[in-house]
Amino acid sequence: MTDRESLPLARLRAEPWYVDRVTFDGAHVRAEGWSMRVGAREPDEGWFTINGRRCDRIAYPLRRDDVGAVFWQRRDAANCGFVAEIDALDDPYPDGMMEIRRVRADTPRVERGRDSWFVPDTARHTDLPGDDRRFRVIGDRDARGFLVSGATDYRRLDRALVELTGRRMHEHARALDWGVGCGRVARHVPRSSAQALTGCDIDHDNVAWCRDHLPGTFVASTLVPPLPFDDDAFDLVYGISVFTHLREPMQLRWLAELARVAQRGAILMMTTHARTAIDFSRLAPDAYTQTCARVERDGIVVSGSNAQLDGHADHGGEYVNVYHSDDYVRRTWGCYFEILAILPGYILHHDLVVMRKR
Ligand SMILES: C[S@@+](CC[C@H](N)C(=O)[O-])C[C@H]1O[C@@H](n2cnc3c(N)ncnc32)[C@H](O)[C@@H]1O
């Protein structure tokens, strides 16, 4: 429970962080961002590493009043800015991506993916969907954010999967990206295993874009089940920010349908808006505590409408914004799947729910 008297908190449930900008000039790399600070002593590796290397210089913590204003409920949140630099980085994008990591010994192993951001080599991503297509999937037109968030989400899913099951994303024989949008995450599946990927979405224009530009199979689907796939078709199903937008009766239908297309033992990874999403929501203190209490009490709460798909998918008011509590997910989703883990704030402001088909 969060009441007004307990605020500000010493730590947020998942301490958020973000890399705002990375510049690479010759061999010199400079990463700027913010991360809530815990502990007075710098770890031996330094506060941040780039591609696993110790930085030559780190300025931290720097004042970031803009971040402090968002996370007012976290004590000392404004002291979080950082600049990390390496003067000579020879291979900035091993496997096509630069990894910027914050060093925190207290992160549970299964959640360690959250401590890394991945910045893809833009030279490998010249063929991007246009602004409007990108806006429909993340509510933002920034091309760099589209690439960095997609790469980071993909790699974080991969890390959680390895920790929980010992297998990597691309080692699955048939994977489904449910609600693929314009391939923000799917484009980061390694080319060599992209043929194992199927993506589907109710936004048929975005599906067509994926089909024309990305390796894999992309299929138009409908707002209500069924999916155009056989029973037991997939051994991995992930859905980033889909259950965050459907009302409860529709969610229950989709849980049953995803169980149908998932084979026994298949892994499902779905995101929710939970406590971390409320932390990001810029609510004033009274609204914040009321929303936290309401989500805890009701388990699932529609927080507002969402117009991002208007004109592109006939959703009849079904596409909304939804908060879930952990307890609700364990109780309700747990009737359809075995819940392996709920990783708070793992996909930026989303929680990641990892499940197994019984
Ligand atoms: C917030 S966007 C996220 C897109 C993509 N997963 C990503 O992370 O970039 C949500 C997506 O879910 C799709 N969607 C909503 N309801 C759906 C449903 N019932 N079946 C498949 N896709 C759906 C929307 O069209 C939209 O592309």
The ligand as a Gaussian input file, in Angstrom:
#p B3LYP/6-31G(d) Opt

LIG

0 1
 C        1.206000      -0.359000     -28.332000
 S        1.227000      -1.229000     -29.832000
 C        2.683000      -2.226000     -29.661000
 C        3.142000      -2.823000     -30.964000
 C        4.367000      -3.738000     -30.855000
 N        4.092000      -4.889000     -30.036000
 C        5.529000      -2.975000     -30.289000
 O        5.873000      -3.216000     -29.113000
 O        6.088000      -2.130000     -30.964000
 C       -0.059000      -2.408000     -29.617000
 C       -0.297000      -3.223000     -30.859000
 O       -1.236000      -4.242000     -30.562000
 C       -2.091000      -4.360000     -31.679000
 N       -3.311000      -5.040000     -31.221000
 C       -4.290000      -4.572000     -30.438000
 N       -5.227000      -5.509000     -30.245000
 C       -4.803000      -6.606000     -30.886000
 C       -5.332000      -7.925000     -31.048000
 N       -6.495000      -8.282000     -30.501000
 N       -4.634000      -8.816000     -31.787000
 C       -3.452000      -8.453000     -32.363000
 N       -2.928000      -7.234000     -32.256000
 C       -3.583000      -6.318000     -31.524000
 C       -2.265000      -2.943000     -32.154000
 O       -2.737000      -2.848000     -33.472000
 C       -0.863000      -2.412000     -32.005000
 O       -0.083000      -2.599000     -33.133000

